[in-house]
Amino acid sequence: MSTQLEQARKGHNTEALKKVSQEENLRLEFLQDLLSQGKMIIPYNPNHSLDHPVGIGQSLRTKVNVNIGTSQDFPQAEEEIKKVDTALKYRTDTLMDLSTGGNIKKTRGMILKRASIPLGTVPVYEAALRAIEKKGAIVEMSEEDLFSTIENQAQEGVDFMTVHAGLTSHAIERLKSQKRLTNVVSRGGAFHLAWMLHHQKENPLYTHFDRLLEIAWKYDVTLSLGDGLRPGAIGDATDRPQIEELLTLGELVKKAWEKNVQVMVEGPGHIPLDQVEMNIKLQKRVCQEAPFYVLGPLVTDIAAGYDHIVSAIGGAIAAAAGADFLCYVTPSEHLGLPSAEDVKNGLIASKIAAHSGDIVKGIKGAKERDLKLSEARNKLDWETQRDLVIDPHKFEEIREKRKTKSEACSMCGEFCAMRIVSEFLNSSGEADHTCF
């Protein structure tokens, strides 16, 4: 067994890297160098049949992740498969199964079979829920329970895992001394914190990080170093607990690279606009340019029901500043489990943010796509426009509902500015411009 990182360091081009090179239209040698330095990753567990390997990192198109998963109130796996199909239809780059209800293993298995794109999980969710079922409480989860869950999920084919290994006892002390508005909003972070305080012990993922790396190396699972102390309110942004955890994550990145394990770092949740760029650059500095997976960021706290828009605003700024991977947010965020329609709306908003950032970053092909669409719009070439937009289904839906006899759209019809100006600019003066 050899990881994607290890192969790149040996000068080998894997089939996954070749596919990423074709998808990104970038030279193999260039990508191999980025991969060998840890500046890009390819989440690709050989036990999961992937038709579409995905590269995440520097110089690549900003990727978007869709979270799905059951809850205790809505434990039906079949409902989540509908969301998978929606996410695939609207072309998400990756999926994460965050199930906390029903038969979690069955749900994960169904998703792995359904989706030939990278799948991520948060293993502590399953370990904690099994502890409740068998022992009556999350804090009764043993260290062995946690690591066996991680290995079992890796055997099944999970491609990347969020692990809150940077949430240490020292970070908890920082949290105790900090008057936060929302304390801890990370579910995985809360599970670890409760366990650590109950047992008066250090985080097992931190203490036994080498064991975690052995499992990750064995199955080439990419570790996503979770931010258990991310701010859940803009008033808590960039505080000492958040930065304390980030500093630890920077150390863990180096340890992962030493063991040829692929790694990325997760970033803050609620951040006001003026702190977004600074947070991205700080993470990149502290974590040696490892790929940055941004949860949002949400730039205001008062838009429940519209947090997909809030996240898109923050995500666009984050992507432009160097974030590599955006986790979508749906309109249901903070309110309830998302529907398939919520999944669609959240994904489209996040894809818009990612592409907007790519234009600023100079990602190959990003600006060119906009220029081609502008040319097609000027020519009233509706077919080409449809092929270039982020959501061609919405494009066709609106065109069908708001029909017009004109070759333009029904907003302006015969008074379309582009049609009029084009007619006059191209006219030799002989045309009969009756209306003008």
C-alpha positions as CSV (number, residue, x, y, z in Angstrom):
1,M,0.0,0.0,0.0
2,S,1.2,3.5,-0.9
3,T,-0.6,6.8,-0.5
4,Q,-1.2,9.4,-3.3
5,L,1.3,11.6,-1.4
6,E,3.9,8.9,-1.1
7,Q,3.6,8.1,-4.8
8,A,4.1,11.7,-5.8
9,R,7.2,12.0,-3.6
10,K,8.6,9.0,-5.5
11,G,7.9,10.7,-8.8
12,H,5.1,8.4,-9.8
13,N,1.9,9.6,-11.5
14,T,-1.1,7.7,-10.3
15,E,-4.2,7.1,-12.3
16,A,-6.1,9.4,-10.0
17,L,-3.5,12.2,-10.5
18,K,-3.8,11.7,-14.3
19,K,-7.6,12.2,-14.1
20,V,-7.2,15.3,-12.0
21,S,-4.7,16.7,-14.5
22,Q,-7.2,16.2,-17.3
23,E,-10.0,17.7,-15.3
24,E,-8.1,20.8,-14.2
25,N,-6.2,21.1,-17.6
26,L,-2.9,21.4,-15.7
27,R,0.4,19.7,-16.4
28,L,1.0,16.4,-14.6
29,E,4.5,17.4,-13.4
30,F,3.1,20.6,-11.9
31,L,0.4,18.8,-10.0
32,Q,2.8,16.0,-8.9
33,D,5.0,18.7,-7.3
34,L,2.0,20.3,-5.5
35,L,0.9,16.9,-4.2
36,S,4.4,16.0,-3.0
37,Q,4.5,19.2,-1.0
38,G,1.1,18.7,0.6
39,K,-0.3,21.8,-1.1
40,M,-2.9,19.7,-2.8
41,I,-4.7,16.4,-1.9
42,I,-6.6,13.7,-3.8
43,P,-9.1,12.1,-1.3
44,Y,-9.1,8.6,-2.8
45,N,-9.5,5.5,-0.7
46,P,-8.8,2.5,-3.0
47,N,-11.7,0.6,-1.3
48,H,-14.1,3.1,-2.8
49,S,-14.7,2.9,-6.5
50,L,-14.3,6.5,-7.7
51,D,-15.0,7.5,-11.3
52,H,-14.2,11.1,-10.5
53,P,-11.1,11.6,-8.4
54,V,-11.0,15.2,-7.1
55,G,-8.0,17.4,-6.5
56,I,-8.2,20.0,-3.8
57,G,-5.6,22.7,-3.2
58,Q,-3.4,25.4,-4.6
59,S,-3.9,26.4,-8.2
60,L,-6.9,24.1,-8.6
61,R,-10.6,25.0,-9.0
62,T,-12.2,25.7,-5.6
63,K,-14.2,22.6,-4.7
64,V,-17.6,22.4,-3.0
65,N,-18.8,19.8,-0.5
66,V,-22.4,18.8,0.3
67,N,-23.3,17.5,3.8
68,I,-26.1,15.0,4.1
69,G,-27.1,12.5,6.7
70,T,-29.9,11.2,8.9
71,S,-30.9,12.6,12.3
72,Q,-32.8,11.1,15.3
73,D,-35.9,12.9,14.1
74,F,-35.5,11.9,10.5
75,P,-33.6,8.5,10.5
76,Q,-34.7,7.3,7.0
77,A,-31.7,6.5,4.8
78,E,-33.9,6.6,1.7
79,E,-34.5,10.3,2.2
80,E,-30.7,10.9,2.3
81,I,-30.3,9.0,-1.0
82,K,-32.7,11.5,-2.6
83,K,-30.4,14.3,-1.4
84,V,-27.4,12.4,-2.8
85,D,-29.1,12.3,-6.2
86,T,-29.8,16.0,-6.0
87,A,-26.2,16.8,-5.1
88,L,-25.0,14.7,-8.0
89,K,-27.4,16.3,-10.4
90,Y,-26.1,19.7,-9.6
91,R,-22.5,18.5,-9.6
92,T,-21.1,18.6,-6.1
93,D,-17.4,17.8,-5.9
94,T,-17.7,15.7,-2.7
95,L,-20.2,14.5,-0.2
96,M,-20.0,14.1,3.6
97,D,-22.3,11.7,5.5
98,L,-23.0,13.2,8.9
99,S,-25.7,10.7,10.0
100,T,-26.6,10.6,13.6
101,G,-29.9,8.6,13.5
102,G,-31.2,5.3,12.3
103,N,-28.8,2.7,10.8
104,I,-25.7,4.8,10.2
105,K,-23.7,1.9,8.7
106,K,-26.5,1.1,6.3
107,T,-26.9,4.7,5.2
108,R,-23.1,5.1,4.6
109,G,-23.0,1.9,2.6
110,M,-25.9,3.1,0.4
111,I,-24.1,6.4,-0.2
112,L,-20.8,4.7,-1.0
113,K,-22.5,2.6,-3.7
114,R,-24.5,5.5,-5.1
115,A,-21.8,8.1,-5.4
116,S,-18.6,7.6,-7.3
117,I,-17.1,10.9,-5.9
118,P,-15.2,11.3,-2.6
119,L,-17.1,10.7,0.6
120,G,-16.2,12.0,4.0
121,T,-17.4,11.3,7.5
122,V,-16.9,12.3,11.1
123,P,-16.2,8.9,12.8
124,V,-16.7,10.2,16.3
125,Y,-20.4,10.6,15.5
126,E,-20.9,6.8,15.0
127,A,-18.6,5.9,17.9
128,A,-20.5,8.2,20.3
129,L,-23.9,7.0,19.2
130,R,-22.8,3.4,19.6
131,A,-21.7,4.3,23.1
132,I,-25.1,5.6,23.9
133,E,-26.8,2.5,22.5
134,K,-24.5,0.0,24.4
135,K,-23.4,1.9,27.4
136,G,-25.9,4.7,28.0
137,A,-23.8,7.8,27.4
138,I,-21.4,9.4,25.0
139,V,-18.8,9.7,27.6
140,E,-18.7,6.0,28.0
141,M,-17.1,5.7,24.6
142,S,-13.7,4.1,25.0
143,E,-10.6,5.1,23.1
144,E,-10.7,1.7,21.4
145,D,-14.3,2.3,20.4
146,L,-13.2,5.5,18.6
147,F,-10.2,4.0,16.8
148,S,-12.1,0.8,15.7
149,T,-14.8,3.0,14.2
150,I,-12.2,4.9,12.3
151,E,-10.7,1.8,10.9
152,N,-14.0,0.2,10.1
153,Q,-15.1,3.2,8.1
154,A,-11.7,3.2,6.3
155,Q,-12.2,-0.4,5.4
156,E,-15.6,0.4,3.9
157,G,-14.1,3.0,1.6
158,V,-14.5,6.4,3.2
159,D,-12.2,8.8,1.4
160,F,-11.7,11.5,4.0
161,M,-12.5,11.9,7.7
162,T,-12.9,14.9,9.9
163,V,-10.9,14.3,13.1
164,H,-10.9,16.8,15.9
165,A,-7.3,16.0,17.0
166,G,-6.4,19.6,17.7
167,L,-8.9,20.1,20.5
168,T,-6.5,19.6,23.4
169,S,-6.8,20.1,27.2
170,H,-4.9,23.3,26.8
171,A,-7.4,24.6,24.3
172,I,-10.2,23.8,26.7
173,E,-8.5,25.9,29.3
174,R,-8.5,28.8,26.9
175,L,-12.2,28.2,26.3
176,K,-12.9,28.3,30.0
177,S,-11.1,31.6,30.4
178,Q,-12.9,33.1,27.4
179,K,-16.4,34.5,27.7
180,R,-17.9,33.2,24.4
181,L,-21.3,33.9,23.1
182,T,-21.8,30.4,21.8
183,N,-19.1,28.3,23.5
184,V,-18.8,25.2,21.2
185,V,-21.0,24.7,18.1
186,S,-19.1,21.8,16.6
187,R,-21.0,18.6,17.3
188,G,-17.8,16.5,17.1
189,G,-16.0,19.1,19.2
190,A,-18.7,18.9,21.8
191,F,-18.4,15.1,22.0
192,H,-14.7,15.2,22.5
193,L,-14.9,18.0,25.0
194,A,-17.5,16.2,27.1
195,W,-15.4,13.0,27.0
196,M,-12.2,14.8,28.0
197,L,-13.8,16.7,30.9
198,H,-15.6,13.6,32.2
199,H,-12.5,11.4,32.2
200,Q,-10.0,14.2,33.0
201,K,-7.9,12.9,30.1
202,E,-6.3,14.3,27.0
203,N,-8.0,13.9,23.6
204,P,-7.2,10.4,22.4
205,L,-6.9,11.5,18.8
206,Y,-4.1,13.9,19.9
207,T,-2.4,11.5,22.3
208,H,-2.5,8.7,19.9
209,F,-2.1,10.7,16.7
210,D,0.5,8.2,15.4
211,R,-2.1,5.4,15.6
212,L,-4.5,7.6,13.6
213,L,-1.8,8.2,11.0
214,E,-1.2,4.5,10.7
215,I,-4.8,3.8,9.8
216,A,-4.9,6.8,7.4
217,W,-1.8,5.6,5.7
218,K,-3.0,2.0,5.4
219,Y,-6.2,3.0,3.5
220,D,-4.9,6.3,2.1
221,V,-7.7,8.2,3.9
222,T,-7.2,11.9,3.8
223,L,-7.4,13.5,7.3
224,S,-9.5,16.7,7.6
225,L,-8.3,18.3,10.8
226,G,-11.5,19.6,12.3
227,D,-12.0,22.8,14.1
228,G,-13.9,21.8,17.2
229,L,-13.6,25.3,18.6
230,R,-14.6,27.2,15.6
231,P,-16.6,30.4,16.4
232,G,-20.4,29.9,16.2
233,A,-21.1,33.7,16.4
234,I,-19.3,36.6,14.7
235,G,-18.7,38.0,18.2
236,D,-16.5,35.0,18.9
237,A,-14.4,35.2,15.7
238,T,-10.7,34.9,15.9
239,D,-10.5,34.5,19.6
240,R,-7.9,32.7,21.7
241,P,-9.6,29.2,21.8
242,Q,-9.9,29.2,18.0
243,I,-6.3,30.3,17.4
244,E,-5.0,27.9,20.1
245,E,-6.6,25.0,18.2
246,L,-5.3,26.3,14.9
247,L,-1.7,26.3,16.2
248,T,-2.0,22.7,17.2
249,L,-3.4,21.8,13.8
250,G,-0.3,23.3,12.2
251,E,1.8,21.0,14.2
252,L,-0.3,18.0,13.3
253,V,-0.1,18.8,9.6
254,K,3.7,18.3,9.8
255,K,3.3,15.0,11.6
256,A,0.9,13.8,8.9
257,W,3.3,14.7,6.1
258,E,6.1,12.9,7.8
259,K,4.1,9.7,7.6
260,N,3.0,10.3,4.0
261,V,-0.6,10.9,5.0
262,Q,-2.7,13.4,3.0
263,V,-4.2,16.2,5.1
264,M,-6.3,19.3,5.0
265,V,-7.4,21.8,7.6
266,E,-10.9,22.9,8.5
267,G,-11.6,26.6,9.1
268,P,-13.8,28.9,11.1
269,G,-17.6,29.1,10.8
270,H,-18.9,32.6,11.8
271,I,-16.5,35.4,10.8
272,P,-17.4,39.0,10.0
273,L,-16.5,40.2,6.5
274,D,-13.4,42.2,7.6
275,Q,-11.8,39.1,9.2
276,V,-12.4,36.5,6.5
277,E,-9.3,37.2,4.4
278,M,-7.1,37.5,7.4
279,N,-8.3,34.1,8.7
280,I,-7.5,32.4,5.4
281,K,-4.0,33.9,5.3
282,L,-3.4,33.0,8.9
283,Q,-4.3,29.4,8.4
284,K,-2.2,29.1,5.3
285,R,0.8,30.5,7.2
286,V,0.3,28.4,10.3
287,C,-0.4,25.2,8.4
288,Q,2.3,25.5,5.8
289,E,0.0,26.0,2.8
290,A,-2.0,22.8,3.5
291,P,-5.4,22.8,1.7
292,F,-8.0,24.8,3.6
293,Y,-11.6,23.5,4.0
294,V,-13.8,26.4,5.0
295,L,-17.1,25.9,6.8
296,G,-19.0,28.9,5.5
297,P,-17.8,31.3,6.6
298,L,-21.1,32.9,7.8
299,V,-20.6,36.7,7.9
300,T,-23.8,37.5,9.9
301,D,-25.8,35.7,12.5
302,I,-29.3,37.1,11.8
303,A,-30.2,35.5,8.5
304,A,-31.7,32.2,9.5
305,G,-33.6,30.8,6.5
306,Y,-31.2,32.5,4.2
307,D,-27.8,31.3,5.5
308,H,-27.0,29.8,2.1
309,I,-26.7,33.4,0.9
310,V,-24.7,34.5,4.0
311,S,-22.3,31.5,3.4
312,A,-21.9,32.4,-0.3
313,I,-20.9,35.9,0.6
314,G,-18.3,34.7,3.0
315,G,-17.3,31.8,0.8
316,A,-16.6,34.0,-2.2
317,I,-14.3,36.2,-0.1
318,A,-12.6,33.2,1.4
319,A,-12.1,31.5,-2.0
320,A,-10.6,34.7,-3.4
321,A,-8.2,34.9,-0.5
322,G,-7.0,31.4,-1.0
323,A,-9.5,28.9,0.5
324,D,-9.4,25.6,-1.5
325,F,-12.6,23.9,-0.4
326,L,-16.0,25.3,0.6
327,C,-18.5,23.4,2.7
328,Y,-22.0,24.4,1.5
329,V,-24.6,25.8,3.9
330,T,-28.4,25.3,3.2
331,P,-31.3,27.6,4.0
332,S,-32.2,25.2,6.8
333,E,-28.9,25.9,8.7
334,H,-29.6,26.5,12.4
335,L,-33.3,25.6,11.9
336,G,-33.6,21.9,10.9
337,L,-32.5,19.0,8.7
338,P,-32.3,20.2,5.1
339,S,-34.7,18.9,2.4
340,A,-33.5,17.9,-1.1
341,E,-34.5,21.4,-2.3
342,D,-32.4,22.9,0.4
343,V,-29.5,20.8,-0.7
344,K,-29.9,22.2,-4.3
345,N,-30.1,25.8,-3.2
346,G,-27.2,25.5,-0.8
347,L,-25.0,23.8,-3.4
348,I,-25.8,26.3,-6.2
349,A,-25.0,29.2,-3.8
350,S,-21.7,27.7,-2.8
351,K,-20.7,26.9,-6.4
352,I,-21.3,30.5,-7.3
353,A,-19.1,31.6,-4.4
354,A,-16.4,29.1,-5.5
355,H,-16.4,30.3,-9.1
356,S,-16.4,34.0,-8.0
357,G,-13.3,33.3,-6.0
358,D,-11.6,31.4,-8.8
359,I,-11.9,34.4,-11.1
360,V,-9.9,36.5,-8.6
361,K,-7.4,33.7,-8.0
362,G,-6.8,33.4,-11.7
363,I,-7.7,29.7,-11.9
364,K,-7.3,28.4,-15.4
365,G,-10.5,28.6,-17.4
366,A,-12.6,30.5,-14.7
367,K,-12.6,34.0,-16.3
368,E,-12.7,32.5,-19.8
369,R,-16.0,30.8,-19.0
370,D,-17.5,34.2,-18.0
371,L,-16.2,35.8,-21.2
372,K,-17.7,33.1,-23.4
373,L,-21.0,33.6,-21.7
374,S,-20.9,37.3,-22.2
375,E,-20.2,36.9,-25.9
376,A,-23.1,34.5,-26.1
377,R,-25.4,36.9,-24.2
378,N,-24.5,39.7,-26.6
379,K,-25.4,37.5,-29.5
380,L,-28.6,36.3,-27.9
381,D,-27.2,32.8,-28.2
382,W,-29.4,31.1,-25.6
383,E,-28.1,27.5,-26.2
384,T,-24.5,28.5,-25.5
385,Q,-25.6,30.5,-22.4
386,R,-27.4,27.4,-21.1
387,D,-24.3,25.3,-21.5
388,L,-22.1,27.7,-19.6
389,V,-24.3,28.7,-16.6
390,I,-23.9,27.1,-13.2
391,D,-27.5,25.9,-13.1
392,P,-28.8,25.0,-16.6
393,H,-31.9,23.5,-15.2
394,K,-33.0,26.8,-13.7
395,F,-32.0,28.6,-16.9
396,E,-34.4,26.4,-18.9
397,E,-37.1,26.6,-16.3
398,I,-37.3,30.4,-16.3
399,R,-37.0,30.6,-20.1
400,E,-40.0,28.2,-20.4
401,K,-42.1,29.9,-17.8
402,R,-41.5,33.4,-19.2
403,K,-41.7,32.9,-22.9
404,T,-41.5,35.7,-25.5
405,K,-42.1,36.1,-29.2
406,S,-38.9,38.0,-29.3
407,E,-35.4,36.5,-29.8
408,A,-34.5,38.3,-26.6
409,C,-35.9,37.6,-23.2
410,S,-39.3,38.6,-21.9
411,M,-37.9,41.3,-19.7
412,C,-37.2,43.7,-22.6
413,G,-38.5,41.8,-25.7
414,E,-38.1,44.0,-28.7
415,F,-36.5,46.7,-26.6
416,C,-33.5,44.6,-25.7
417,A,-30.5,46.9,-25.4
418,M,-28.0,44.5,-26.9
419,R,-30.3,43.8,-29.9
420,I,-30.8,47.4,-30.6
421,V,-27.2,48.5,-30.3
422,S,-26.0,45.5,-32.3
423,E,-28.5,46.4,-35.1
424,F,-27.3,50.0,-35.3
425,L,-23.6,49.3,-35.0
426,N,-23.8,46.7,-37.7
427,S,-26.2,48.7,-39.9
428,S,-24.9,50.5,-43.0
429,G,-27.6,53.1,-42.5
430,E,-30.0,51.5,-45.0
431,A,-32.1,49.7,-42.4
432,D,-35.6,51.0,-41.6
433,H,-35.4,51.8,-37.9
434,T,-39.1,52.7,-37.7
435,C,-39.3,52.6,-33.9
436,F,-36.4,55.0,-33.5
